[in-house]
Amino acid sequence: MIGIAICTHSDFAQGLCNAVEMIAGPQEQLTALNFMGDIGLEEYGEQLKKAAEGFSDGCIFVTDLENATPFNAALMAIAYTDNVILSGASMPLMLELVIKRAGEGYTPESLAREVLQSHCDAVSLKTSREVFGS
């Protein structure tokens, strides 16, 4: 099973992990790695790399913001591996990842690309005029 490591600022990662398990049930190979700002980029990157090494079929790192510390640490962790990073952590993204990763034949990259393609549909805009008219 492809592992998923949620890497975000503060305790968002743990909250997202908890919410995913509340909806989808307990998950194997799902971990939250909160970045609290109390360690440096390199040390956080080593923590992410170590977490990914525990996953049997590779890892998808899910970060909150592209080019921020969790993302940059994940870049360090994927160096010379087949692991990948998805930025823009959200419930719809996470639920789709945990559901689809149970399927056969995925690599971290193929799963991430498939989820990324459909993730745009998870964001919507509603205006009062559209919902209630005038």
N, CA, C and O atoms as CSV, one atom per row, in Angstrom:
chain,resi,resn,atom,element,x,y,z
A,1,MET,N,N,0.841,-1.174,0.000
A,1,MET,CA,C,0.000,0.000,0.000
A,1,MET,C,C,0.887,1.238,0.000
A,1,MET,O,O,1.876,1.308,0.729
A,2,ILE,N,N,0.528,2.196,-0.811
A,2,ILE,CA,C,1.266,3.453,-0.875
A,2,ILE,C,C,1.016,4.228,0.414
A,2,ILE,O,O,-0.127,4.387,0.843
A,3,GLY,N,N,2.093,4.708,1.025
A,3,GLY,CA,C,1.986,5.495,2.239
A,3,GLY,C,C,1.676,6.954,1.924
A,3,GLY,O,O,2.003,7.458,0.849
A,4,ILE,N,N,1.049,7.609,2.870
A,4,ILE,CA,C,0.744,9.033,2.745
A,4,ILE,C,C,1.264,9.720,3.997
A,4,ILE,O,O,0.922,9.337,5.116
A,5,ALA,N,N,2.093,10.735,3.800
A,5,ALA,CA,C,2.634,11.530,4.897
A,5,ALA,C,C,2.127,12.959,4.729
A,5,ALA,O,O,2.478,13.643,3.768
A,6,ILE,N,N,1.304,13.397,5.665
A,6,ILE,CA,C,0.771,14.758,5.630
A,6,ILE,C,C,1.764,15.656,6.352
A,6,ILE,O,O,2.096,15.415,7.513
A,7,CYS,N,N,2.237,16.686,5.669
A,7,CYS,CA,C,3.295,17.559,6.188
A,7,CYS,C,C,2.820,19.006,6.091
A,7,CYS,O,O,2.760,19.571,4.999
A,8,THR,N,N,2.485,19.602,7.227
A,8,THR,CA,C,1.922,20.946,7.212
A,8,THR,C,C,2.463,21.787,8.358
A,8,THR,O,O,3.124,21.289,9.269
A,9,HIS,N,N,2.163,23.067,8.284
A,9,HIS,CA,C,2.471,23.984,9.381
A,9,HIS,C,C,1.534,23.719,10.554
A,9,HIS,O,O,0.367,23.372,10.371
A,10,SER,N,N,2.062,23.886,11.746
A,10,SER,CA,C,1.323,23.739,12.998
A,10,SER,C,C,0.708,22.342,13.085
A,10,SER,O,O,1.314,21.372,12.629
A,11,ASP,N,N,-0.468,22.232,13.657
A,11,ASP,CA,C,-1.057,20.910,13.847
A,11,ASP,C,C,-2.133,20.576,12.817
A,11,ASP,O,O,-2.972,19.705,13.045
A,12,PHE,N,N,-2.101,21.271,11.688
A,12,PHE,CA,C,-3.044,20.997,10.611
A,12,PHE,C,C,-2.916,19.563,10.116
A,12,PHE,O,O,-3.924,18.919,9.823
A,13,ALA,N,N,-1.694,19.056,10.020
A,13,ALA,CA,C,-1.480,17.680,9.540
A,13,ALA,C,C,-2.195,16.672,10.424
A,13,ALA,O,O,-2.888,15.786,9.924
A,14,GLN,N,N,-2.032,16.801,11.734
A,14,GLN,CA,C,-2.677,15.865,12.645
A,14,GLN,C,C,-4.190,16.003,12.599
A,14,GLN,O,O,-4.903,15.000,12.632
A,15,GLY,N,N,-4.688,17.232,12.523
A,15,GLY,CA,C,-6.130,17.447,12.426
A,15,GLY,C,C,-6.703,16.838,11.163
A,15,GLY,O,O,-7.772,16.229,11.195
A,16,LEU,N,N,-6.000,16.996,10.046
A,16,LEU,CA,C,-6.452,16.426,8.781
A,16,LEU,C,C,-6.430,14.902,8.848
A,16,LEU,O,O,-7.355,14.249,8.364
A,17,CYS,N,N,-5.401,14.338,9.431
A,17,CYS,CA,C,-5.307,12.888,9.600
A,17,CYS,C,C,-6.474,12.377,10.450
A,17,CYS,O,O,-7.105,11.377,10.109
A,18,ASN,N,N,-6.751,13.064,11.545
A,18,ASN,CA,C,-7.860,12.670,12.418
A,18,ASN,C,C,-9.197,12.743,11.686
A,18,ASN,O,O,-10.028,11.845,11.821
A,19,ALA,N,N,-9.405,13.797,10.921
A,19,ALA,CA,C,-10.665,13.968,10.194
A,19,ALA,C,C,-10.829,12.894,9.122
A,19,ALA,O,O,-11.929,12.373,8.936
A,20,VAL,N,N,-9.751,12.555,8.416
A,20,VAL,CA,C,-9.799,11.495,7.404
A,20,VAL,C,C,-10.201,10.176,8.054
A,20,VAL,O,O,-11.048,9.455,7.527
A,21,GLU,N,N,-9.599,9.859,9.193
A,21,GLU,CA,C,-9.920,8.606,9.862
A,21,GLU,C,C,-11.325,8.614,10.455
A,21,GLU,O,O,-11.936,7.554,10.596
A,22,MET,N,N,-11.840,9.771,10.800
A,22,MET,CA,C,-13.208,9.862,11.299
A,22,MET,C,C,-14.188,9.479,10.187
A,22,MET,O,O,-15.198,8.822,10.443
A,23,ILE,N,N,-13.889,9.887,8.969
A,23,ILE,CA,C,-14.784,9.630,7.835
A,23,ILE,C,C,-14.505,8.275,7.189
A,23,ILE,O,O,-15.433,7.514,6.913
A,24,ALA,N,N,-13.226,7.973,6.947
A,24,ALA,CA,C,-12.862,6.773,6.182
A,24,ALA,C,C,-12.438,5.593,7.054
A,24,ALA,O,O,-12.147,4.516,6.533
A,25,GLY,N,N,-12.399,5.777,8.355
A,25,GLY,CA,C,-11.975,4.709,9.242
A,25,GLY,C,C,-10.471,4.704,9.439
A,25,GLY,O,O,-9.755,5.442,8.761
A,26,PRO,N,N,-9.982,3.883,10.357
A,26,PRO,CA,C,-8.538,3.811,10.627
A,26,PRO,C,C,-7.761,3.496,9.347
A,26,PRO,O,O,-8.190,2.686,8.526
A,27,GLN,N,N,-6.627,4.145,9.200
A,27,GLN,CA,C,-5.821,4.010,7.989
A,27,GLN,C,C,-4.430,3.501,8.323
A,27,GLN,O,O,-3.772,4.002,9.235
A,28,GLU,N,N,-3.994,2.506,7.580
A,28,GLU,CA,C,-2.609,2.057,7.669
A,28,GLU,C,C,-1.762,2.966,6.793
A,28,GLU,O,O,-2.247,3.543,5.819
A,29,GLN,N,N,-0.515,3.083,7.146
A,29,GLN,CA,C,0.454,3.833,6.363
A,29,GLN,C,C,-0.029,5.254,6.032
A,29,GLN,O,O,0.085,5.724,4.900
A,30,LEU,N,N,-0.563,5.906,7.045
A,30,LEU,CA,C,-0.947,7.318,6.983
A,30,LEU,C,C,-0.352,7.963,8.216
A,30,LEU,O,O,-0.602,7.521,9.338
A,31,THR,N,N,0.436,9.005,8.014
A,31,THR,CA,C,1.068,9.655,9.141
A,31,THR,C,C,0.992,11.166,9.008
A,31,THR,O,O,0.953,11.702,7.901
A,32,ALA,N,N,0.973,11.840,10.137
A,32,ALA,CA,C,0.972,13.299,10.190
A,32,ALA,C,C,2.308,13.760,10.745
A,32,ALA,O,O,2.761,13.281,11.785
A,33,LEU,N,N,2.932,14.693,10.042
A,33,LEU,CA,C,4.224,15.231,10.466
A,33,LEU,C,C,4.092,16.754,10.546
A,33,LEU,O,O,4.373,17.469,9.584
A,34,ASN,N,N,3.664,17.224,11.699
A,34,ASN,CA,C,3.458,18.650,11.907
A,34,ASN,C,C,4.795,19.387,11.918
A,34,ASN,O,O,5.765,18.916,12.512
A,35,PHE,N,N,4.843,20.538,11.263
A,35,PHE,CA,C,6.018,21.409,11.345
A,35,PHE,C,C,5.659,22.551,12.282
A,35,PHE,O,O,4.840,23.406,11.949
A,36,MET,N,N,6.277,22.556,13.449
A,36,MET,CA,C,5.954,23.532,14.478
A,36,MET,C,C,6.934,24.705,14.511
A,36,MET,O,O,6.760,25.627,15.308
A,37,GLY,N,N,7.943,24.685,13.670
A,37,GLY,CA,C,8.911,25.773,13.624
A,37,GLY,C,C,10.005,25.671,14.669
A,37,GLY,O,O,10.832,26.575,14.793
A,38,ASP,N,N,10.020,24.585,15.418
A,38,ASP,CA,C,11.016,24.431,16.481
A,38,ASP,C,C,12.261,23.676,16.025
A,38,ASP,O,O,13.207,23.521,16.797
A,39,ILE,N,N,12.271,23.206,14.780
A,39,ILE,CA,C,13.441,22.533,14.209
A,39,ILE,C,C,13.718,23.133,12.842
A,39,ILE,O,O,12.867,23.811,12.265
A,40,GLY,N,N,14.890,22.882,12.339
A,40,GLY,CA,C,15.278,23.424,11.048
A,40,GLY,C,C,14.787,22.577,9.883
A,40,GLY,O,O,14.293,21.463,10.057
A,41,LEU,N,N,14.936,23.132,8.710
A,41,LEU,CA,C,14.512,22.480,7.471
A,41,LEU,C,C,15.171,21.115,7.297
A,41,LEU,O,O,14.496,20.140,6.965
A,42,GLU,N,N,16.466,21.039,7.515
A,42,GLU,CA,C,17.175,19.771,7.301
A,42,GLU,C,C,16.699,18.685,8.262
A,42,GLU,O,O,16.522,17.536,7.858
A,43,GLU,N,N,16.493,19.037,9.520
A,43,GLU,CA,C,16.036,18.047,10.492
A,43,GLU,C,C,14.618,17.581,10.158
A,43,GLU,O,O,14.311,16.392,10.254
A,44,TYR,N,N,13.763,18.516,9.768
A,44,TYR,CA,C,12.401,18.151,9.375
A,44,TYR,C,C,12.438,17.265,8.133
A,44,TYR,O,O,11.687,16.293,8.047
A,45,GLY,N,N,13.298,17.587,7.172
A,45,GLY,CA,C,13.458,16.762,5.983
A,45,GLY,C,C,13.889,15.347,6.324
A,45,GLY,O,O,13.424,14.392,5.702
A,46,GLU,N,N,14.770,15.200,7.302
A,46,GLU,CA,C,15.204,13.869,7.745
A,46,GLU,C,C,14.043,13.104,8.382
A,46,GLU,O,O,13.917,11.895,8.184
A,47,GLN,N,N,13.200,13.794,9.141
A,47,GLN,CA,C,12.028,13.142,9.730
A,47,GLN,C,C,11.100,12.625,8.634
A,47,GLN,O,O,10.576,11.516,8.734
A,48,LEU,N,N,10.896,13.425,7.594
A,48,LEU,CA,C,10.035,13.017,6.488
A,48,LEU,C,C,10.638,11.833,5.737
A,48,LEU,O,O,9.932,10.888,5.385
A,49,LYS,N,N,11.928,11.889,5.497
A,49,LYS,CA,C,12.613,10.801,4.802
A,49,LYS,C,C,12.488,9.500,5.590
A,49,LYS,O,O,12.224,8.446,5.011
A,50,LYS,N,N,12.675,9.569,6.897
A,50,LYS,CA,C,12.569,8.379,7.752
A,50,LYS,C,C,11.150,7.823,7.726
A,50,LYS,O,O,10.958,6.608,7.675
A,51,ALA,N,N,10.150,8.713,7.761
A,51,ALA,CA,C,8.756,8.261,7.707
A,51,ALA,C,C,8.482,7.522,6.402
A,51,ALA,O,O,7.830,6.478,6.405
A,52,ALA,N,N,8.972,8.052,5.297
A,52,ALA,CA,C,8.738,7.438,3.984
A,52,ALA,C,C,9.405,6.075,3.875
A,52,ALA,O,O,8.890,5.191,3.190
A,53,GLU,N,N,10.520,5.894,4.526
A,53,GLU,CA,C,11.223,4.615,4.474
A,53,GLU,C,C,10.410,3.494,5.108
A,53,GLU,O,O,10.653,2.319,4.833
A,54,GLY,N,N,9.451,3.847,5.949
A,54,GLY,CA,C,8.610,2.843,6.596
A,54,GLY,C,C,7.428,2.391,5.754
A,54,GLY,O,O,6.698,1.483,6.152
A,55,PHE,N,N,7.230,3.009,4.602
A,55,PHE,CA,C,6.111,2.651,3.732
A,55,PHE,C,C,6.571,1.643,2.686
A,55,PHE,O,O,7.591,1.843,2.027
A,56,SER,N,N,5.817,0.565,2.538
A,56,SER,CA,C,6.247,-0.546,1.695
A,56,SER,C,C,6.214,-0.257,0.196
A,56,SER,O,O,7.045,-0.782,-0.544
A,57,ASP,N,N,5.274,0.566,-0.266
A,57,ASP,CA,C,5.117,0.790,-1.711
A,57,ASP,C,C,5.313,2.240,-2.119
A,57,ASP,O,O,4.702,2.702,-3.084
A,58,GLY,N,N,6.149,2.953,-1.403
A,58,GLY,CA,C,6.408,4.344,-1.725
A,58,GLY,C,C,5.525,5.287,-0.924
A,58,GLY,O,O,4.710,4.865,-0.104
A,59,CYS,N,N,5.710,6.572,-1.185
A,59,CYS,CA,C,5.061,7.592,-0.358
A,59,CYS,C,C,4.613,8.781,-1.197
A,59,CYS,O,O,5.290,9.204,-2.135
A,60,ILE,N,N,3.464,9.297,-0.830
A,60,ILE,CA,C,3.011,10.589,-1.331
A,60,ILE,C,C,3.046,11.544,-0.147
A,60,ILE,O,O,2.357,11.329,0.850
A,61,PHE,N,N,3.840,12.589,-0.255
A,61,PHE,CA,C,3.845,13.640,0.756
A,61,PHE,C,C,2.768,14.651,0.367
A,61,PHE,O,O,2.738,15.125,-0.768
A,62,VAL,N,N,1.896,14.974,1.299
A,62,VAL,CA,C,0.847,15.967,1.064
A,62,VAL,C,C,1.178,17.174,1.932
A,62,VAL,O,O,1.194,17.082,3.160
A,63,THR,N,N,1.441,18.309,1.284
A,63,THR,CA,C,1.822,19.516,2.004
A,63,THR,C,C,0.734,20.575,1.884
A,63,THR,O,O,-0.136,20.502,1.017
A,64,ASP,N,N,0.803,21.559,2.773
A,64,ASP,CA,C,-0.209,22.607,2.732
A,64,ASP,C,C,0.106,23.660,1.672
A,64,ASP,O,O,-0.791,24.062,0.930
A,65,LEU,N,N,1.337,24.109,1.583
A,65,LEU,CA,C,1.715,25.188,0.668
A,65,LEU,C,C,2.936,24.813,-0.156
A,65,LEU,O,O,3.919,24.295,0.374
A,66,GLU,N,N,2.869,25.074,-1.442
A,66,GLU,CA,C,4.040,24.852,-2.285
A,66,GLU,C,C,5.112,25.880,-1.933
A,66,GLU,O,O,4.809,27.050,-1.699
A,67,ASN,N,N,6.344,25.441,-1.900
A,67,ASN,CA,C,7.531,26.263,-1.650
A,67,ASN,C,C,7.675,26.755,-0.216
A,67,ASN,O,O,8.548,27.581,0.053
A,68,ALA,N,N,6.859,26.284,0.705
A,68,ALA,CA,C,7.029,26.607,2.120
A,68,ALA,C,C,7.873,25.505,2.767
A,68,ALA,O,O,8.234,24.534,2.102
A,69,THR,N,N,8.186,25.648,4.045
A,69,THR,CA,C,9.092,24.719,4.720
A,69,THR,C,C,8.661,23.255,4.615
A,69,THR,O,O,9.498,22.425,4.264
A,70,PRO,N,N,7.401,22.884,4.899
A,70,PRO,CA,C,7.045,21.469,4.753
A,70,PRO,C,C,7.265,20.947,3.319
A,70,PRO,O,O,7.730,19.822,3.135
A,71,PHE,N,N,6.941,21.743,2.336
A,71,PHE,CA,C,7.141,21.367,0.938
A,71,PHE,C,C,8.638,21.198,0.648
A,71,PHE,O,O,9.050,20.210,0.041
A,72,ASN,N,N,9.439,22.163,1.084
A,72,ASN,CA,C,10.882,22.099,0.829
A,72,ASN,C,C,11.524,20.911,1.542
A,72,ASN,O,O,12.443,20.288,1.010
A,73,ALA,N,N,11.045,20.597,2.740
A,73,ALA,CA,C,11.551,19.416,3.455
A,73,ALA,C,C,11.163,18.143,2.709
A,73,ALA,O,O,11.950,17.200,2.631
A,74,ALA,N,N,9.950,18.118,2.162
A,74,ALA,CA,C,9.513,16.958,1.376
A,74,ALA,C,C,10.352,16.816,0.111
A,74,ALA,O,O,10.633,15.697,-0.320
A,75,LEU,N,N,10.755,17.933,-0.487
A,75,LEU,CA,C,11.650,17.861,-1.646
A,75,LEU,C,C,12.936,17.136,-1.277
A,75,LEU,O,O,13.436,16.307,-2.038
A,76,MET,N,N,13.460,17.454,-0.110
A,76,MET,CA,C,14.672,16.766,0.354
A,76,MET,C,C,14.400,15.280,0.531
A,76,MET,O,O,15.250,14.447,0.216
A,77,ALA,N,N,13.221,14.948,1.033
A,77,ALA,CA,C,12.896,13.550,1.325
A,77,ALA,C,C,12.646,12.712,0.064
A,77,ALA,O,O,12.826,11.495,0.094
A,78,ILE,N,N,12.234,13.345,-1.042
A,78,ILE,CA,C,11.967,12.559,-2.252
A,78,ILE,C,C,13.189,12.420,-3.158
A,78,ILE,O,O,13.147,11.690,-4.148
A,79,ALA,N,N,14.274,13.114,-2.825
A,79,ALA,CA,C,15.462,13.066,-3.677
A,79,ALA,C,C,15.875,11.618,-3.928
A,79,ALA,O,O,16.018,10.828,-2.995
A,80,TYR,N,N,16.061,11.291,-5.190
A,80,TYR,CA,C,16.539,9.975,-5.616
A,80,TYR,C,C,15.597,8.833,-5.231
A,80,TYR,O,O,16.041,7.708,-5.004
A,81,THR,N,N,14.301,9.127,-5.158
A,81,THR,CA,C,13.288,8.098,-4.884
A,81,THR,C,C,12.183,8.228,-5.934
A,81,THR,O,O,12.225,9.116,-6.786
A,82,ASP,N,N,11.214,7.352,-5.864
A,82,ASP,CA,C,10.026,7.457,-6.710
A,82,ASP,C,C,8.867,8.083,-5.947
A,82,ASP,O,O,7.731,8.060,-6.420
A,83,ASN,N,N,9.142,8.642,-4.773
A,83,ASN,CA,C,8.111,9.303,-3.981
A,83,ASN,C,C,7.783,10.665,-4.587
A,83,ASN,O,O,8.585,11.228,-5.331
A,84,VAL,N,N,6.603,11.191,-4.266
A,84,VAL,CA,C,6.135,12.438,-4.872
A,84,VAL,C,C,5.514,13.351,-3.815
A,84,VAL,O,O,5.275,12.942,-2.678
A,85,ILE,N,N,5.261,14.596,-4.219
A,85,ILE,CA,C,4.642,15.595,-3.348
A,85,ILE,C,C,3.397,16.147,-4.018
A,85,ILE,O,O,3.420,16.483,-5.202
A,86,LEU,N,N,2.311,16.242,-3.260
A,86,LEU,CA,C,1.113,16.980,-3.671
A,86,LEU,C,C,0.972,18.141,-2.697
A,86,LEU,O,O,1.004,17.932,-1.485
A,87,SER,N,N,0.818,19.346,-3.199
A,87,SER,CA,C,0.587,20.480,-2.302
A,87,SER,C,C,-0.875,20.902,-2.399
A,87,SER,O,O,-1.559,20.603,-3.378
A,88,GLY,N,N,-1.340,21.599,-1.371
A,88,GLY,CA,C,-2.732,22.022,-1.314
A,88,GLY,C,C,-3.591,21.069,-0.503
A,88,GLY,O,O,-4.707,20.739,-0.903
A,89,ALA,N,N,-3.075,20.628,0.633
A,89,ALA,CA,C,-3.761,19.652,1.483
A,89,ALA,C,C,-5.187,20.081,1.801
A,89,ALA,O,O,-5.430,21.223,2.189
A,90,SER,N,N,-6.130,19.153,1.633
A,90,SER,CA,C,-7.538,19.406,1.949
A,90,SER,C,C,-8.227,18.071,2.198
A,90,SER,O,O,-7.691,17.014,1.865
A,91,MET,N,N,-9.413,18.128,2.782
A,91,MET,CA,C,-10.179,16.896,3.017
A,91,MET,C,C,-10.523,16.177,1.711
A,91,MET,O,O,-10.312,14.968,1.621
A,92,PRO,N,N,-11.044,16.871,0.699
A,92,PRO,CA,C,-11.363,16.143,-0.538
A,92,PRO,C,C,-10.140,15.443,-1.139
A,92,PRO,O,O,-10.236,14.308,-1.606
A,93,LEU,N,N,-9.008,16.115,-1.124
A,93,LEU,CA,C,-7.779,15.523,-1.647
A,93,LEU,C,C,-7.397,14.287,-0.847
A,93,LEU,O,O,-7.100,13.239,-1.421
A,94,MET,N,N,-7.403,14.407,0.461
A,94,MET,CA,C,-7.003,13.292,1.317
A,94,MET,C,C,-7.954,12.104,1.204
A,94,MET,O,O,-7.509,10.959,1.127
A,95,LEU,N,N,-9.247,12.368,1.193
A,95,LEU,CA,C,-10.203,11.260,1.085
A,95,LEU,C,C,-10.046,10.521,-0.231
A,95,LEU,O,O,-10.102,9.291,-0.263
A,96,GLU,N,N,-9.850,11.250,-1.307
A,96,GLU,CA,C,-9.650,10.579,-2.595
A,96,GLU,C,C,-8.366,9.759,-2.583
A,96,GLU,O,O,-8.344,8.649,-3.116
A,97,LEU,N,N,-7.316,10.270,-1.998
A,97,LEU,CA,C,-6.063,9.512,-1.917
A,97,LEU,C,C,-6.230,8.218,-1.136
A,97,LEU,O,O,-5.811,7.156,-1.599
A,98,VAL,N,N,-6.838,8.294,0.044
A,98,VAL,CA,C,-6.928,7.076,0.863
A,98,VAL,C,C,-7.873,6.048,0.252
A,98,VAL,O,O,-7.681,4.847,0.439
A,99,ILE,N,N,-8.879,6.498,-0.465
A,99,ILE,CA,C,-9.805,5.560,-1.102
A,99,ILE,C,C,-9.156,4.912,-2.330
A,99,ILE,O,O,-9.212,3.693,-2.496
A,100,LYS,N,N,-8.548,5.723,-3.176
A,100,LYS,CA,C,-7.986,5.200,-4.425
A,100,LYS,C,C,-6.717,4.383,-4.222
A,100,LYS,O,O,-6.417,3.510,-5.036
A,101,ARG,N,N,-5.974,4.644,-3.167
A,101,ARG,CA,C,-4.712,3.908,-3.010
A,101,ARG,C,C,-4.944,2.429,-2.741
A,101,ARG,O,O,-4.015,1.630,-2.855
A,102,ALA,N,N,-6.164,2.051,-2.386
A,102,ALA,CA,C,-6.485,0.638,-2.182
A,102,ALA,C,C,-6.552,-0.122,-3.509
A,102,ALA,O,O,-6.543,-1.353,-3.521
A,103,GLY,N,N,-6.618,0.607,-4.617
A,103,GLY,CA,C,-6.666,-0.024,-5.933
A,103,GLY,C,C,-5.340,-0.647,-6.315
A,103,GLY,O,O,-4.299,-0.344,-5.731
A,104,GLU,N,N,-5.394,-1.506,-7.287
A,104,GLU,CA,C,-4.206,-2.229,-7.750
A,104,GLU,C,C,-3.435,-1.423,-8.792
A,104,GLU,O,O,-4.018,-0.645,-9.547
A,105,GLY,N,N,-2.134,-1.618,-8.821
A,105,GLY,CA,C,-1.306,-1.130,-9.902
A,105,GLY,C,C,-0.865,0.322,-9.830
A,105,GLY,O,O,-0.251,0.817,-10.775
A,106,TYR,N,N,-1.154,1.008,-8.760
A,106,TYR,CA,C,-0.718,2.395,-8.655
A,106,TYR,C,C,0.731,2.490,-8.191
A,106,TYR,O,O,1.201,1.682,-7.390
A,107,THR,N,N,1.415,3.482,-8.708
A,107,THR,CA,C,2.684,3.939,-8.149
A,107,THR,C,C,2.367,5.247,-7.433
A,107,THR,O,O,1.300,5.818,-7.658
A,108,PRO,N,N,3.251,5.733,-6.589
A,108,PRO,CA,C,2.968,7.036,-5.976
A,108,PRO,C,C,2.680,8.114,-7.025
A,108,PRO,O,O,1.774,8.928,-6.844
A,109,GLU,N,N,3.438,8.122,-8.106
A,109,GLU,CA,C,3.235,9.148,-9.131
A,109,GLU,C,C,1.907,8.973,-9.866
A,109,GLU,O,O,1.191,9.953,-10.073
A,110,SER,N,N,1.567,7.758,-10.261
A,110,SER,CA,C,0.319,7.570,-11.013
A,110,SER,C,C,-0.905,7.882,-10.155
A,110,SER,O,O,-1.878,8.453,-10.648
A,111,LEU,N,N,-0.862,7.513,-8.883
A,111,LEU,CA,C,-1.964,7.835,-7.980
A,111,LEU,C,C,-2.074,9.342,-7.785
A,111,LEU,O,O,-3.169,9.900,-7.860
A,112,ALA,N,N,-0.954,10.000,-7.538
A,112,ALA,CA,C,-0.965,11.448,-7.331
A,112,ALA,C,C,-1.475,12.178,-8.571
A,112,ALA,O,O,-2.249,13.129,-8.456
A,113,ARG,N,N,-1.048,11.741,-9.753
A,113,ARG,CA,C,-1.515,12.402,-10.990
A,113,ARG,C,C,-3.012,12.218,-11.187
A,113,ARG,O,O,-3.700,13.157,-11.587
A,114,GLU,N,N,-3.523,11.032,-10.917
A,114,GLU,CA,C,-4.960,10.792,-11.068
A,114,GLU,C,C,-5.774,11.651,-10.094
A,114,GLU,O,O,-6.778,12.254,-10.475
A,115,VAL,N,N,-5.336,11.699,-8.854
A,115,VAL,CA,C,-6.045,12.502,-7.850
A,115,VAL,C,C,-5.943,13.987,-8.185
A,115,VAL,O,O,-6.913,14.728,-8.025
A,116,LEU,N,N,-4.796,14.415,-8.640
A,116,LEU,CA,C,-4.612,15.823,-9.007
A,116,LEU,C,C,-5.567,16.237,-10.117
A,116,LEU,O,O,-6.134,17.329,-10.076
A,117,GLN,N,N,-5.746,15.370,-11.109
A,117,GLN,CA,C,-6.658,15.675,-12.218
A,117,GLN,C,C,-8.077,15.900,-11.738
A,117,GLN,O,O,-8.740,16.833,-12.191
A,118,SER,N,N,-8.547,15.078,-10.846
A,118,SER,CA,C,-9.936,15.188,-10.405
A,118,SER,C,C,-10.116,16.144,-9.237
A,118,SER,O,O,-11.248,16.495,-8.902
A,119,HIS,N,N,-9.029,16.571,-8.610
A,119,HIS,CA,C,-9.140,17.418,-7.421
A,119,HIS,C,C,-9.728,18.795,-7.725
A,119,HIS,O,O,-10.351,19.403,-6.855
A,120,CYS,N,N,-9.542,19.281,-8.918
A,120,CYS,CA,C,-10.101,20.596,-9.270
A,120,CYS,C,C,-11.618,20.607,-9.100
A,120,CYS,O,O,-12.195,21.656,-8.816
A,121,ASP,N,N,-12.263,19.472,-9.267
A,121,ASP,CA,C,-13.713,19.389,-9.099
A,121,ASP,C,C,-14.138,19.534,-7.646
A,121,ASP,O,O,-15.315,19.771,-7.372
A,122,ALA,N,N,-13.207,19.396,-6.710
A,122,ALA,CA,C,-13.541,19.476,-5.294
A,122,ALA,C,C,-13.644,20.913,-4.794
A,122,ALA,O,O,-14.107,21.150,-3.678
A,123,VAL,N,N,-13.218,21.871,-5.610
A,123,VAL,CA,C,-13.295,23.276,-5.250
A,123,VAL,C,C,-14.453,23.893,-6.017
A,123,VAL,O,O,-14.552,23.738,-7.234
A,124,SER,N,N,-15.321,24.585,-5.313
A,124,SER,CA,C,-16.465,25.181,-5.995
A,124,SER,C,C,-16.716,26.596,-5.483
A,124,SER,O,O,-16.237,26.985,-4.418
A,125,LEU,N,N,-17.461,27.337,-6.249
A,125,LEU,CA,C,-17.857,28.694,-5.901
A,125,LEU,C,C,-19.356,28.799,-6.060
A,125,LEU,O,O,-19.905,28.423,-7.095
A,126,LYS,N,N,-20.010,29.302,-5.050
A,126,LYS,CA,C,-21.445,29.558,-5.107
A,126,LYS,C,C,-21.691,31.002,-4.711
A,126,LYS,O,O,-21.102,31.504,-3.754
A,127,THR,N,N,-22.556,31.657,-5.446
A,127,THR,CA,C,-22.962,33.012,-5.080
A,127,THR,C,C,-24.413,32.974,-4.648
A,127,THR,O,O,-25.139,32.034,-4.973
A,128,SER,N,N,-24.827,33.967,-3.936
A,128,SER,CA,C,-26.214,34.060,-3.507
A,128,SER,C,C,-27.149,34.083,-4.712
A,128,SER,O,O,-28.211,33.460,-4.691
A,129,ARG,N,N,-26.752,34.803,-5.762
A,129,ARG,CA,C,-27.597,34.887,-6.970
A,129,ARG,C,C,-27.787,33.513,-7.608
A,129,ARG,O,O,-28.886,33.174,-8.048
A,130,GLU,N,N,-26.702,32.718,-7.656
A,130,GLU,CA,C,-26.804,31.388,-8.262
A,130,GLU,C,C,-27.701,30.463,-7.453
A,130,GLU,O,O,-28.444,29.661,-8.020
A,131,VAL,N,N,-27.636,30.570,-6.158
A,131,VAL,CA,C,-28.400,29.656,-5.299
A,131,VAL,C,C,-29.848,30.113,-5.133
A,131,VAL,O,O,-30.773,29.304,-5.204
A,132,PHE,N,N,-30.035,31.396,-4.916
A,132,PHE,CA,C,-31.374,31.902,-4.597
A,132,PHE,C,C,-31.995,32.758,-5.687
A,132,PHE,O,O,-33.141,33.185,-5.551
A,133,GLY,N,N,-31.257,33.021,-6.776
A,133,GLY,CA,C,-31.787,33.851,-7.855
A,133,GLY,C,C,-31.641,35.340,-7.537
A,133,GLY,O,O,-31.400,35.721,-6.391
A,134,SER,N,N,-31.788,36.154,-8.542
A,134,SER,CA,C,-31.633,37.617,-8.469
A,134,SER,C,C,-30.429,37.980,-7.703
A,134,SER,O,O,-30.137,39.164,-7.537
